[in-house]
Amino acid sequence: MKEISLYIHIPFCDQKCFYCDFPSFAGKGQLKEAYIKALIKEMNNKITKEYLINTIFIGGGTPSSLGVNELEMLLKEVSKLNLSNNIEHTMECNPGNLTREKLKIMKEYGVNRISMGLQAVQNTLLKSIGRIHDYDEFEKNFKEARDFGFNNINVDLIFGLPNQSLENWKESLERIIALNPEHISAYSLIIEEGTAFYKLYEEDKLKVPEEEVEREMYNLAKSKLLEAGYYQYEISNYSKIGLECRHNLAYWNMDSWIGVGSAASSYIDNKRLTNTSVVEKYIEGINNDNPIVEEEIINSLKDNMEEFMFMGLRKIKGISISEFEKRFGKSIEEVYGPLLNKYEKAKLIIRNGDNLYLSSQGIEWSNQIMAEFLL
């Protein structure tokens, strides 16, 4: 049996956040039922009995914006797949549209990890970034999830938000640590093209913290979370020991995964496939047995080496030197020798036995460093 991870994309949102460039849409709720039926058809065509599924991630968009009937229809079908005994089954949820009824259905059909999008604890900040909920709704949903027996919860936070102070960020960290989730993702705001924030930024109407303040925010997260028993295992991700997000690790380790739904991508047998992001086109294609794949790339050896380094250096423990050689039939020195020497001398990359990883200072410059591993 081939072990894989499964990603399921739900493209619907109640409102588009001002920083979001994901392939998700507000105002298409009337398509939800037709979409879920099409997605189930694609999933059952792609996920044959030869696959054993180790991890599932239902992301978006906002999966918890699905109606009760659509959610049950989807999760019931997912539960019939060939699932590993110790599967990690994550669903992204947003405060404001997560209900007790939905939590009950999730629990019944095997979801065992929830990823909750919060971003900040201050209601003024939440409103200013386009979130549809307030902090009290988040806390209510968090406690309801605990009542239903969910004992593996991630909370997403963002720093570097417009008008966010270091004190605001400290308060967000402290209040979430007090709730004791198993995992915390602390992302730095990236202003992506095509978002509402990008337009404001271009017009010089977006007041984001200075780079130095953002660096302080990052370091504050590291120290506060470590102190509270969370260890950093990837640039933006912290967990209790043994509760890392296994699904994301599959991406960073370049394992195989299959994606279903509009805009979902798969990486399997050295091939990368991406579905159309147009929801109507996706539904029509599936229903009429027409192609829905918009892009197909067969990775070259060079592509695979680049991705192995680029993704692997995101992890705090970095990459395995022997694994590089085993996968690609070349020593890492042969491919990246001069570059590694340069960064090791600058103390931005550390070699420790079989592991190669970014130093603390290297992480602060990770985007520039990793870009240089593109051959």
N, C-alpha and C positions, 0 to 999 in steps of 0.2 A: 504493500500500500504506500502511496505517496503522501507524505505529511505536508499539509498546506495551512495557510491562514486565509480567512474569508473576510473581505470588506464589503459592506452593504451600504450603498449611498442613498440617502433620503434627501431630496433637493429642496424640500419645502421649509419656509420660515414664515412666522407671523409678521415679522418686520426685519428688514435687512440692517444689520449693524453697520455703523459708519466706517469701521475699519476692515470689514470683511471682503475678501476677494475670492472666497470659495464659490464653486458653481452651485449657488443656491438662490432661490427666488421667493419673494413675497407675492401674494395675489394670484397664486395658481392652485389654491386649495381644492378647486372643483375637479382637479386631475388626480387627486390622491388615490381614489379607489382603482381607477384604470391603471395608474402607475404601479401600484402594489401587485396587481394581477400580472402585469407585464414582467415586473421584476422577478416574481416567483417562477414564471415560465423560463426566464433567462437562467435563473439559479438552478432549476432542475435540469436544464439542458447542459449546463457547464459542470456542475458538481456531480460527477458520476461516482459509482461505488468504489472506484480505484483510489479515491481520495479519503484520507482521514484528516478531519479538521481539528487543528490544535487550538486555534484562537479565532474568535469572531469579533468584529468591530462594526457596529451599526452607527454610522456617522452622517454628517450632513453639512449644511442644512441643520434642521432640528428634528430628529427622529421622534421626540416626545410631542411634536405638533400633530402627529398622526391621530386620527380619531380612534376610539376604542376598537371599533370593528376592523379597521385597516391594520392596527397594531397586532390584534389577535390573529388575523389572517396571515400576516407575515411571520410572526414568531412561531405559530403552529407548524408552518411549513419548514422553517429553519430547524425546529426540534426533531424533524424526521430525517435529517441528514446524518451522515456517518460521523458522529462526534467523538472525540477523544474522551476518555474517562475523567481526565483532569482539565477539561476545556476551560479557557478563560473567555467568557462571553460578555462583552462590553456593549452598553448602549449609551450614547450621548443624550443628555436630558437638559432642558432649560427650565429654570424656575419660571413660573407663570403659566406653563401649559402641562406640567407634570401633576397628575392627580392620583389619589389613592387607588382608583379603579385601574389606572394604567400600571401602577406599581404592582398591583395584585397579578395582572396578566403577565408582566415581565417576570415576576417570581415564579409563576406557574409554569412558564415555558422555558425556564433555564437561564435567563439573564442572571449573571452572578457578579457583575461589576458595573457600576454606574459612573459615568464621567459627567460632572455637573459644571456647566458654564456659568461662572459667577462674574469674574474679571475684577471687581472692586467691591468694597463694603459700603462706600459712601453713595447714597442715593443720588446726589447731585452729579457725581461722576458717571454713575450708571446711565442716567438720563442723557448726559452729554455725549455718550458714545453709542446711543441708539438702542440700549437694552430695554426690553418690555416689562421688566420686573423690578421690584425693589429688594433690599437686603432681607427684610422680614419674610418675604415669600420664599427666598432661597433657604433661609434657616428652617422654615416650616417644612419645606420639601425634603431637606436633608434629614430632619428628625423623623419624618414619615417613612423615608427609605430605611432608616435604622429600625423603625417599628416593624417593618415588613421583613426584617432579617438580612438586609443587604450589608455585608460586612467587608466590602471592598469598594470604597468610594474615592474617586479622584475629584479634586476641585481645581478648575482653571482660574488663574489670576493673570492679569497683565500689568506690567509696569512701564513707565515712560508715556503714560496717557496724557493728553492735553490737560493742562491745569492741575495735574497730579503732583502733590508735594511729597518729599521724602517721608514726612509725618503721616500723610495719607497711606503711603505704601506700608509703613511700619504697622499702622492700625489694621490694614487688610491682612497682613501676615499674622499678626497676633490673634485676631478674632477667628481666623480659620484654623490656626494651630489649636486654639481652645476647643474647637469642635472635634479635633482628633481624627480627620480622615486618614485613610491608609496611604494616599498618594496626593501630591500637590504638583501641578504644572505651573511654572512661573515664567511666562513669556514676556519678552521685550516687544513693545509695539513696533511693527514694521508698517510704514505707510506705503501701501501697495497701489500701483496704477489701477485706475478704474473704480476706486472706492470714493465714497463721499469725502473722506479725510484727504485723499490725494488732491482733489479739486481745491479744497480749502488751503492745503499746504502750498499748492502752486500759486494761489492768490495771496499768500503770506497772511492768512487769517487763522492759522493753527498754532497755538502756543504750546509747544512740547518742551519737556525738561531739557536742559543742556546735557551734552554728552557726559560731562563729569558727574552730574547728578544721577544720570541713568546708570553709570558705573557703580556709584554708591548704592543705588537701589538693588543692583544685581548682587553686590557683595553683602548687603544687609540680608537679602533672601538666603544666601548661602549660610551665613553665620546663624541666623535665627532658626532656620530649618534644621541645621545640624544639631544645634543645642536642644531642639525639641525631639530628636530621635529620627529625623528623616535624612537619608543619605542621598547625595546627588549621584545619579548613575548616567545622566545625559545632560547636555548643556542646560536645558530648561526643565528637567524632570527630577523629582525627588520622591522617594518612597520609604516606607518602613521596610526593614530587611525582608527580602523574599516576596515583596509585593510590587515589584517593578511591573510596568505594562508590557506583558509578553508579546502582545500584538505589535506594538511599535518596535520592540526589539527585533521582530522578524524582518521589518523594513530595514533597520539599521544594520542587521547582520546579513542582508541580501539573501534571505531565504525566499521560498516561493510563496506567492499569494495570488488569489483570484479575486477580482473585484466585480460586483454586479450592480447594475443601476446606471442611470445617466451619469456621464463624466467619470465613472469608475475605471480604474486601471488595474491591469493584472501583470504580474511578472512571473512567467513560468516557462521552463525549458528554454531559457536564454532569450525569451521573446517578451517584449513589452507591448501590451495592447491597451488602447484607451477608447472608451465608448463616447458617442456623441453627448454633448452637454445640453442639447436642446431637448427638453422633457417631452414635448409633443412628438418630435421626430423619433425619440427613443421608443415611446409607446407604440407609435405606428409601425416602426420597424420590427419590433418584437411580434406584434399581432399579425403582421403580414409576412413573417419569416424573411424580412429584408435585412441586409447587413446593418449593424449599429456601430461597428468599430470605425472610429474616425482616423485612428493612427495606429500603425503597426511598425514596430522597430525591432529588428534583430540585433541584439547587442554584439558589438565586436569585442575582441579580447581587451582592446584599449578602453572601451566603454565600461566593461566590467571591472577593470583595475581601478579606473577613476572613481566609480561609484563605491567600490569596496573601501577606498581611502576616504572619500568625501563623507560617506554615511558613517563609516566606522569611527572616524575621529570625532564625531558628535558624542560618542560614548566616553564617559570619564575614564574607563579602563582602556579605551582605544581599540587598537586592532592587534591581532595575533600575527606575528611575523611568519611563523611556520604555516599558518592557515593561508596567507597570501601565496606562499610558494606552492602549497598543495593545490590550491584552486587554479593558479595561472601558469604553473610550470616554469616560473622565473623567480630569481631571488629579488627581494625588495630593493636591494642595493643596485642591482642591474637596471632597474626601472627608475628608481627615485633617489639613488645615492647622493648626488650633489645637493639636492633640495633638502634631504634629511640632515646632511652635514651642516648646512647653513642654519637650519632651525634648531638643531641640537646645540650648536655653538652659541646661539643666541638664547639658549635655555627656554625656548618656546615649545619645543618637543622633547619628551623624555623617553629614553629607551631603558626598559627595566626587564631584563631576562627576555622573554618572548613577546613582551608587550611594548607597544609604541603608542604614546598618548600625549595630548596637549598638556602643558603645565598650566597652573592657575593663570599666569600671565598670557600664555598661549590662547586660552579660552577667550580672553578679552579681545583678542585679535583673530578669532577663529574664522570669520568670514574671509578675510584677506588671505590667511594661511591656506585654508582648504581650497580656495580658488586656484592656488598655484599647483595643486595636485591634478588639475585638468591637463592632460598631456598635450 
